[in-house]
Amino acid sequence: MAEADREVFFEFTVIGSTVRVTAIDSLTGTEVVVMGPSNASRADLQQLAVQKLKARLAREAGKR
């Protein structure tokens, strides 16, 4: 499927001075988690999570 058909859902959870960001691919249900400082920008944390999710999807596609 094309990238345009794909959505990514985000969940941000603050844990003390840290933020846990979960990114979930809408097509496959694949989920990744990144952690960052709570003073980091939301956009930076989202970008990091998307990069990790893309790497995971690429790795899983290579296994097929």
PyMOL Python script that loads the backbone (N, CA, C, O; Angstrom):
from pymol import cmd

cmd.read_pdbstr("""\
ATOM      1  N   MET A   1       0.838  -1.182   0.000  1.00  0.00           N
ATOM      2  CA  MET A   1       0.000   0.000   0.000  1.00  0.00           C
ATOM      3  C   MET A   1       0.882   1.244   0.000  1.00  0.00           C
ATOM      4  O   MET A   1       2.038   1.215   0.423  1.00  0.00           O
ATOM      5  N   ALA A   2       0.314   2.305  -0.475  1.00  0.00           N
ATOM      6  CA  ALA A   2       1.053   3.567  -0.545  1.00  0.00           C
ATOM      7  C   ALA A   2       1.162   4.205   0.831  1.00  0.00           C
ATOM      8  O   ALA A   2       0.331   3.979   1.712  1.00  0.00           O
ATOM      9  N   GLU A   3       2.198   5.001   0.992  1.00  0.00           N
ATOM     10  CA  GLU A   3       2.399   5.719   2.256  1.00  0.00           C
ATOM     11  C   GLU A   3       1.207   6.618   2.578  1.00  0.00           C
ATOM     12  O   GLU A   3       0.896   6.833   3.750  1.00  0.00           O
ATOM     13  N   ALA A   4       0.538   7.144   1.557  1.00  0.00           N
ATOM     14  CA  ALA A   4      -0.595   8.045   1.778  1.00  0.00           C
ATOM     15  C   ALA A   4      -1.762   7.341   2.457  1.00  0.00           C
ATOM     16  O   ALA A   4      -2.559   7.985   3.139  1.00  0.00           O
ATOM     17  N   ASP A   5      -1.873   6.024   2.278  1.00  0.00           N
ATOM     18  CA  ASP A   5      -2.952   5.247   2.889  1.00  0.00           C
ATOM     19  C   ASP A   5      -2.681   4.946   4.357  1.00  0.00           C
ATOM     20  O   ASP A   5      -3.565   4.467   5.067  1.00  0.00           O
ATOM     21  N   ARG A   6      -1.491   5.219   4.803  1.00  0.00           N
ATOM     22  CA  ARG A   6      -1.044   4.833   6.138  1.00  0.00           C
ATOM     23  C   ARG A   6      -1.152   6.005   7.104  1.00  0.00           C
ATOM     24  O   ARG A   6      -0.751   7.124   6.782  1.00  0.00           O
ATOM     25  N   GLU A   7      -1.694   5.743   8.285  1.00  0.00           N
ATOM     26  CA  GLU A   7      -1.741   6.734   9.359  1.00  0.00           C
ATOM     27  C   GLU A   7      -0.916   6.216  10.522  1.00  0.00           C
ATOM     28  O   GLU A   7      -0.728   5.010  10.677  1.00  0.00           O
ATOM     29  N   VAL A   8      -0.430   7.131  11.330  1.00  0.00           N
ATOM     30  CA  VAL A   8       0.297   6.761  12.544  1.00  0.00           C
ATOM     31  C   VAL A   8      -0.420   7.415  13.717  1.00  0.00           C
ATOM     32  O   VAL A   8      -0.670   8.620  13.723  1.00  0.00           O
ATOM     33  N   PHE A   9      -0.742   6.593  14.704  1.00  0.00           N
ATOM     34  CA  PHE A   9      -1.379   7.082  15.919  1.00  0.00           C
ATOM     35  C   PHE A   9      -0.314   7.233  16.993  1.00  0.00           C
ATOM     36  O   PHE A   9       0.574   6.388  17.105  1.00  0.00           O
ATOM     37  N   PHE A  10      -0.388   8.305  17.790  1.00  0.00           N
ATOM     38  CA  PHE A  10       0.593   8.576  18.828  1.00  0.00           C
ATOM     39  C   PHE A  10      -0.071   8.620  20.196  1.00  0.00           C
ATOM     40  O   PHE A  10      -1.209   9.068  20.342  1.00  0.00           O
ATOM     41  N   GLU A  11       0.663   8.148  21.189  1.00  0.00           N
ATOM     42  CA  GLU A  11       0.242   8.271  22.580  1.00  0.00           C
ATOM     43  C   GLU A  11       1.432   8.816  23.361  1.00  0.00           C
ATOM     44  O   GLU A  11       2.528   8.260  23.296  1.00  0.00           O
ATOM     45  N   PHE A  12       1.216   9.901  24.097  1.00  0.00           N
ATOM     46  CA  PHE A  12       2.266  10.520  24.901  1.00  0.00           C
ATOM     47  C   PHE A  12       1.924  10.310  26.373  1.00  0.00           C
ATOM     48  O   PHE A  12       0.826  10.644  26.819  1.00  0.00           O
ATOM     49  N   THR A  13       2.875   9.754  27.122  1.00  0.00           N
ATOM     50  CA  THR A  13       2.682   9.523  28.551  1.00  0.00           C
ATOM     51  C   THR A  13       3.864  10.136  29.293  1.00  0.00           C
ATOM     52  O   THR A  13       5.012   9.755  29.064  1.00  0.00           O
ATOM     53  N   VAL A  14       3.583  11.082  30.179  1.00  0.00           N
ATOM     54  CA  VAL A  14       4.640  11.716  30.966  1.00  0.00           C
ATOM     55  C   VAL A  14       4.901  10.852  32.197  1.00  0.00           C
ATOM     56  O   VAL A  14       3.985  10.505  32.942  1.00  0.00           O
ATOM     57  N   ILE A  15       6.165  10.519  32.387  1.00  0.00           N
ATOM     58  CA  ILE A  15       6.597   9.721  33.530  1.00  0.00           C
ATOM     59  C   ILE A  15       7.732  10.495  34.186  1.00  0.00           C
ATOM     60  O   ILE A  15       8.888  10.368  33.782  1.00  0.00           O
ATOM     61  N   GLY A  16       7.410  11.287  35.187  1.00  0.00           N
ATOM     62  CA  GLY A  16       8.417  12.129  35.836  1.00  0.00           C
ATOM     63  C   GLY A  16       8.981  13.134  34.852  1.00  0.00           C
ATOM     64  O   GLY A  16       8.241  13.940  34.288  1.00  0.00           O
ATOM     65  N   SER A  17      10.283  13.091  34.643  1.00  0.00           N
ATOM     66  CA  SER A  17      10.927  14.025  33.724  1.00  0.00           C
ATOM     67  C   SER A  17      11.107  13.423  32.329  1.00  0.00           C
ATOM     68  O   SER A  17      11.878  13.936  31.518  1.00  0.00           O
ATOM     69  N   THR A  18      10.396  12.341  32.061  1.00  0.00           N
ATOM     70  CA  THR A  18      10.513  11.616  30.801  1.00  0.00           C
ATOM     71  C   THR A  18       9.147  11.522  30.124  1.00  0.00           C
ATOM     72  O   THR A  18       8.112  11.509  30.791  1.00  0.00           O
ATOM     73  N   VAL A  19       9.158  11.458  28.803  1.00  0.00           N
ATOM     74  CA  VAL A  19       7.925  11.226  28.043  1.00  0.00           C
ATOM     75  C   VAL A  19       8.083   9.919  27.276  1.00  0.00           C
ATOM     76  O   VAL A  19       9.090   9.699  26.602  1.00  0.00           O
ATOM     77  N   ARG A  20       7.087   9.065  27.386  1.00  0.00           N
ATOM     78  CA  ARG A  20       7.054   7.807  26.649  1.00  0.00           C
ATOM     79  C   ARG A  20       6.115   8.027  25.472  1.00  0.00           C
ATOM     80  O   ARG A  20       4.944   8.359  25.658  1.00  0.00           O
ATOM     81  N   VAL A  21       6.635   7.840  24.248  1.00  0.00           N
ATOM     82  CA  VAL A  21       5.843   8.049  23.041  1.00  0.00           C
ATOM     83  C   VAL A  21       5.645   6.702  22.362  1.00  0.00           C
ATOM     84  O   VAL A  21       6.607   6.014  22.020  1.00  0.00           O
ATOM     85  N   THR A  22       4.385   6.341  22.174  1.00  0.00           N
ATOM     86  CA  THR A  22       4.041   5.122  21.454  1.00  0.00           C
ATOM     87  C   THR A  22       3.518   5.525  20.088  1.00  0.00           C
ATOM     88  O   THR A  22       2.644   6.386  19.986  1.00  0.00           O
ATOM     89  N   ALA A  23       4.049   4.906  19.030  1.00  0.00           N
ATOM     90  CA  ALA A  23       3.588   5.146  17.663  1.00  0.00           C
ATOM     91  C   ALA A  23       3.034   3.835  17.121  1.00  0.00           C
ATOM     92  O   ALA A  23       3.688   2.795  17.203  1.00  0.00           O
ATOM     93  N   ILE A  24       1.825   3.890  16.569  1.00  0.00           N
ATOM     94  CA  ILE A  24       1.153   2.687  16.073  1.00  0.00           C
ATOM     95  C   ILE A  24       0.788   2.895  14.611  1.00  0.00           C
ATOM     96  O   ILE A  24       0.156   3.890  14.257  1.00  0.00           O
ATOM     97  N   ASP A  25       1.192   1.944  13.760  1.00  0.00           N
ATOM     98  CA  ASP A  25       0.857   1.980  12.350  1.00  0.00           C
ATOM     99  C   ASP A  25      -0.594   1.527  12.172  1.00  0.00           C
ATOM    100  O   ASP A  25      -0.981   0.480  12.691  1.00  0.00           O
ATOM    101  N   SER A  26      -1.397   2.304  11.445  1.00  0.00           N
ATOM    102  CA  SER A  26      -2.821   2.004  11.304  1.00  0.00           C
ATOM    103  C   SER A  26      -3.100   0.772  10.449  1.00  0.00           C
ATOM    104  O   SER A  26      -4.126   0.118  10.635  1.00  0.00           O
ATOM    105  N   LEU A  27      -2.214   0.445   9.522  1.00  0.00           N
ATOM    106  CA  LEU A  27      -2.470  -0.689   8.632  1.00  0.00           C
ATOM    107  C   LEU A  27      -2.072  -2.028   9.237  1.00  0.00           C
ATOM    108  O   LEU A  27      -2.774  -3.026   9.072  1.00  0.00           O
ATOM    109  N   THR A  28      -0.954  -2.044   9.931  1.00  0.00           N
ATOM    110  CA  THR A  28      -0.436  -3.318  10.443  1.00  0.00           C
ATOM    111  C   THR A  28      -0.625  -3.500  11.943  1.00  0.00           C
ATOM    112  O   THR A  28      -0.551  -4.619  12.449  1.00  0.00           O
ATOM    113  N   GLY A  29      -0.869  -2.404  12.655  1.00  0.00           N
ATOM    114  CA  GLY A  29      -0.963  -2.491  14.113  1.00  0.00           C
ATOM    115  C   GLY A  29       0.398  -2.587  14.780  1.00  0.00           C
ATOM    116  O   GLY A  29       0.480  -2.799  15.990  1.00  0.00           O
ATOM    117  N   THR A  30       1.467  -2.434  14.009  1.00  0.00           N
ATOM    118  CA  THR A  30       2.818  -2.468  14.553  1.00  0.00           C
ATOM    119  C   THR A  30       3.012  -1.272  15.467  1.00  0.00           C
ATOM    120  O   THR A  30       2.615  -0.152  15.145  1.00  0.00           O
ATOM    121  N   GLU A  31       3.630  -1.530  16.615  1.00  0.00           N
ATOM    122  CA  GLU A  31       3.788  -0.509  17.650  1.00  0.00           C
ATOM    123  C   GLU A  31       5.253  -0.398  18.054  1.00  0.00           C
ATOM    124  O   GLU A  31       5.937  -1.407  18.228  1.00  0.00           O
ATOM    125  N   VAL A  32       5.727   0.837  18.202  1.00  0.00           N
ATOM    126  CA  VAL A  32       7.071   1.086  18.724  1.00  0.00           C
ATOM    127  C   VAL A  32       6.971   2.122  19.833  1.00  0.00           C
ATOM    128  O   VAL A  32       6.018   2.899  19.902  1.00  0.00           O
ATOM    129  N   VAL A  33       7.976   2.113  20.696  1.00  0.00           N
ATOM    130  CA  VAL A  33       8.013   3.044  21.821  1.00  0.00           C
ATOM    131  C   VAL A  33       9.367   3.729  21.844  1.00  0.00           C
ATOM    132  O   VAL A  33      10.403   3.085  21.676  1.00  0.00           O
ATOM    133  N   VAL A  34       9.353   5.044  22.054  1.00  0.00           N
ATOM    134  CA  VAL A  34      10.578   5.809  22.279  1.00  0.00           C
ATOM    135  C   VAL A  34      10.395   6.606  23.563  1.00  0.00           C
ATOM    136  O   VAL A  34       9.274   6.921  23.962  1.00  0.00           O
ATOM    137  N   MET A  35      11.503   6.922  24.195  1.00  0.00           N
ATOM    138  CA  MET A  35      11.489   7.723  25.417  1.00  0.00           C
ATOM    139  C   MET A  35      12.345   8.956  25.175  1.00  0.00           C
ATOM    140  O   MET A  35      13.348   8.904  24.464  1.00  0.00           O
ATOM    141  N   GLY A  36      11.934  10.064  25.777  1.00  0.00           N
ATOM    142  CA  GLY A  36      12.702  11.291  25.643  1.00  0.00           C
ATOM    143  C   GLY A  36      12.460  12.190  26.833  1.00  0.00           C
ATOM    144  O   GLY A  36      11.564  11.935  27.638  1.00  0.00           O
ATOM    145  N   PRO A  37      13.248  13.235  26.949  1.00  0.00           N
ATOM    146  CA  PRO A  37      13.060  14.168  28.067  1.00  0.00           C
ATOM    147  C   PRO A  37      11.749  14.929  27.916  1.00  0.00           C
ATOM    148  O   PRO A  37      11.315  15.217  26.801  1.00  0.00           O
ATOM    149  N   SER A  38      11.131  15.248  29.025  1.00  0.00           N
ATOM    150  CA  SER A  38       9.828  15.929  28.972  1.00  0.00           C
ATOM    151  C   SER A  38       9.933  17.345  28.422  1.00  0.00           C
ATOM    152  O   SER A  38       8.921  17.926  28.030  1.00  0.00           O
ATOM    153  N   ASN A  39      11.134  17.911  28.384  1.00  0.00           N
ATOM    154  CA  ASN A  39      11.281  19.254  27.816  1.00  0.00           C
ATOM    155  C   ASN A  39      11.583  19.229  26.317  1.00  0.00           C
ATOM    156  O   ASN A  39      11.747  20.287  25.709  1.00  0.00           O
ATOM    157  N   ALA A  40      11.658  18.045  25.711  1.00  0.00           N
ATOM    158  CA  ALA A  40      11.844  17.934  24.264  1.00  0.00           C
ATOM    159  C   ALA A  40      10.549  18.337  23.569  1.00  0.00           C
ATOM    160  O   ALA A  40       9.463  18.174  24.126  1.00  0.00           O
ATOM    161  N   SER A  41      10.664  18.862  22.358  1.00  0.00           N
ATOM    162  CA  SER A  41       9.448  19.269  21.648  1.00  0.00           C
ATOM    163  C   SER A  41       8.665  18.039  21.205  1.00  0.00           C
ATOM    164  O   SER A  41       9.231  16.991  20.893  1.00  0.00           O
ATOM    165  N   ARG A  42       7.358  18.201  21.187  1.00  0.00           N
ATOM    166  CA  ARG A  42       6.469  17.115  20.780  1.00  0.00           C
ATOM    167  C   ARG A  42       6.786  16.683  19.344  1.00  0.00           C
ATOM    168  O   ARG A  42       6.774  15.492  19.035  1.00  0.00           O
ATOM    169  N   ALA A  43       7.068  17.651  18.471  1.00  0.00           N
ATOM    170  CA  ALA A  43       7.379  17.347  17.072  1.00  0.00           C
ATOM    171  C   ALA A  43       8.646  16.497  16.952  1.00  0.00           C
ATOM    172  O   ALA A  43       8.696  15.574  16.139  1.00  0.00           O
ATOM    173  N   ASP A  44       9.670  16.804  17.758  1.00  0.00           N
ATOM    174  CA  ASP A  44      10.910  16.021  17.725  1.00  0.00           C
ATOM    175  C   ASP A  44      10.665  14.587  18.177  1.00  0.00           C
ATOM    176  O   ASP A  44      11.190  13.647  17.581  1.00  0.00           O
ATOM    177  N   LEU A  45       9.871  14.420  19.224  1.00  0.00           N
ATOM    178  CA  LEU A  45       9.575  13.079  19.722  1.00  0.00           C
ATOM    179  C   LEU A  45       8.735  12.289  18.715  1.00  0.00           C
ATOM    180  O   LEU A  45       8.943  11.089  18.537  1.00  0.00           O
ATOM    181  N   GLN A  46       7.793  12.961  18.062  1.00  0.00           N
ATOM    182  CA  GLN A  46       6.994  12.299  17.028  1.00  0.00           C
ATOM    183  C   GLN A  46       7.878  11.869  15.864  1.00  0.00           C
ATOM    184  O   GLN A  46       7.737  10.758  15.354  1.00  0.00           O
ATOM    185  N   GLN A  47       8.777  12.733  15.448  1.00  0.00           N
ATOM    186  CA  GLN A  47       9.673  12.419  14.334  1.00  0.00           C
ATOM    187  C   GLN A  47      10.543  11.214  14.672  1.00  0.00           C
ATOM    188  O   GLN A  47      10.727  10.329  13.836  1.00  0.00           O
ATOM    189  N   LEU A  48      11.076  11.175  15.880  1.00  0.00           N
ATOM    190  CA  LEU A  48      11.886  10.044  16.321  1.00  0.00           C
ATOM    191  C   LEU A  48      11.075   8.751  16.302  1.00  0.00           C
ATOM    192  O   LEU A  48      11.560   7.714  15.849  1.00  0.00           O
ATOM    193  N   ALA A  49       9.845   8.815  16.793  1.00  0.00           N
ATOM    194  CA  ALA A  49       8.984   7.634  16.821  1.00  0.00           C
ATOM    195  C   ALA A  49       8.640   7.162  15.410  1.00  0.00           C
ATOM    196  O   ALA A  49       8.616   5.958  15.151  1.00  0.00           O
ATOM    197  N   VAL A  50       8.373   8.098  14.496  1.00  0.00           N
ATOM    198  CA  VAL A  50       8.060   7.727  13.113  1.00  0.00           C
ATOM    199  C   VAL A  50       9.265   7.075  12.444  1.00  0.00           C
ATOM    200  O   VAL A  50       9.114   6.094  11.716  1.00  0.00           O
ATOM    201  N   GLN A  51      10.454   7.611  12.683  1.00  0.00           N
ATOM    202  CA  GLN A  51      11.666   7.018  12.103  1.00  0.00           C
ATOM    203  C   GLN A  51      11.853   5.588  12.605  1.00  0.00           C
ATOM    204  O   GLN A  51      12.195   4.697  11.828  1.00  0.00           O
ATOM    205  N   LYS A  52      11.631   5.368  13.893  1.00  0.00           N
ATOM    206  CA  LYS A  52      11.769   4.030  14.462  1.00  0.00           C
ATOM    207  C   LYS A  52      10.702   3.098  13.893  1.00  0.00           C
ATOM    208  O   LYS A  52      10.987   1.937  13.599  1.00  0.00           O
ATOM    209  N   LEU A  53       9.478   3.598  13.738  1.00  0.00           N
ATOM    210  CA  LEU A  53       8.398   2.789  13.180  1.00  0.00           C
ATOM    211  C   LEU A  53       8.699   2.409  11.734  1.00  0.00           C
ATOM    212  O   LEU A  53       8.491   1.259  11.347  1.00  0.00           O
ATOM    213  N   LYS A  54       9.183   3.348  10.931  1.00  0.00           N
ATOM    214  CA  LYS A  54       9.531   3.049   9.536  1.00  0.00           C
ATOM    215  C   LYS A  54      10.628   1.996   9.456  1.00  0.00           C
ATOM    216  O   LYS A  54      10.573   1.104   8.609  1.00  0.00           O
ATOM    217  N   ALA A  55      11.628   2.094  10.337  1.00  0.00           N
ATOM    218  CA  ALA A  55      12.715   1.113  10.359  1.00  0.00           C
ATOM    219  C   ALA A  55      12.173  -0.269  10.722  1.00  0.00           C
ATOM    220  O   ALA A  55      12.570  -1.273  10.131  1.00  0.00           O
ATOM    221  N   ARG A  56      11.277  -0.312  11.684  1.00  0.00           N
ATOM    222  CA  ARG A  56      10.687  -1.591  12.098  1.00  0.00           C
ATOM    223  C   ARG A  56       9.848  -2.195  10.981  1.00  0.00           C
ATOM    224  O   ARG A  56       9.926  -3.398  10.732  1.00  0.00           O
ATOM    225  N   LEU A  57       9.049  -1.380  10.306  1.00  0.00           N
ATOM    226  CA  LEU A  57       8.236  -1.874   9.192  1.00  0.00           C
ATOM    227  C   LEU A  57       9.111  -2.386   8.051  1.00  0.00           C
ATOM    228  O   LEU A  57       8.803  -3.413   7.446  1.00  0.00           O
ATOM    229  N   ALA A  58      10.193  -1.680   7.757  1.00  0.00           N
ATOM    230  CA  ALA A  58      11.111  -2.113   6.709  1.00  0.00           C
ATOM    231  C   ALA A  58      11.778  -3.433   7.072  1.00  0.00           C
ATOM    232  O   ALA A  58      11.942  -4.311   6.225  1.00  0.00           O
ATOM    233  N   ARG A  59      12.163  -3.563   8.343  1.00  0.00           N
ATOM    234  CA  ARG A  59      12.788  -4.808   8.798  1.00  0.00           C
ATOM    235  C   ARG A  59      11.805  -5.967   8.700  1.00  0.00           C
ATOM    236  O   ARG A  59      12.181  -7.058   8.273  1.00  0.00           O
ATOM    237  N   GLU A  60      10.552  -5.747   9.089  1.00  0.00           N
ATOM    238  CA  GLU A  60       9.543  -6.802   9.018  1.00  0.00           C
ATOM    239  C   GLU A  60       9.204  -7.147   7.578  1.00  0.00           C
ATOM    240  O   GLU A  60       8.940  -8.310   7.274  1.00  0.00           O
ATOM    241  N   ALA A  61       9.204  -6.160   6.678  1.00  0.00           N
ATOM    242  CA  ALA A  61       8.925  -6.426   5.268  1.00  0.00           C
ATOM    243  C   ALA A  61      10.031  -7.267   4.656  1.00  0.00           C
ATOM    244  O   ALA A  61       9.770  -8.076   3.765  1.00  0.00           O
ATOM    245  N   GLY A  62      11.261  -7.089   5.119  1.00  0.00           N
ATOM    246  CA  GLY A  62      12.386  -7.875   4.625  1.00  0.00           C
ATOM    247  C   GLY A  62      12.348  -9.320   5.058  1.00  0.00           C
ATOM    248  O   GLY A  62      12.978 -10.167   4.425  1.00  0.00           O
ATOM    249  N   LYS A  63      11.632  -9.624   6.113  1.00  0.00           N
ATOM    250  CA  LYS A  63      11.527 -11.002   6.610  1.00  0.00           C
ATOM    251  C   LYS A  63      10.578 -11.847   5.778  1.00  0.00           C
ATOM    252  O   LYS A  63      10.623 -13.075   5.843  1.00  0.00           O
ATOM    253  N   ARG A  64       9.715 -11.200   4.992  1.00  0.00           N
ATOM    254  CA  ARG A  64       8.708 -11.932   4.211  1.00  0.00           C
ATOM    255  C   ARG A  64       9.293 -12.539   2.976  1.00  0.00           C
ATOM    256  O   ARG A  64       8.580 -13.188   2.209  1.00  0.00           O
TER     257      ARG A  64
END
""", "prot")
cmd.dss("prot")
cmd.show_as("cartoon", "prot")
cmd.util.cbc("prot")
cmd.orient("prot")
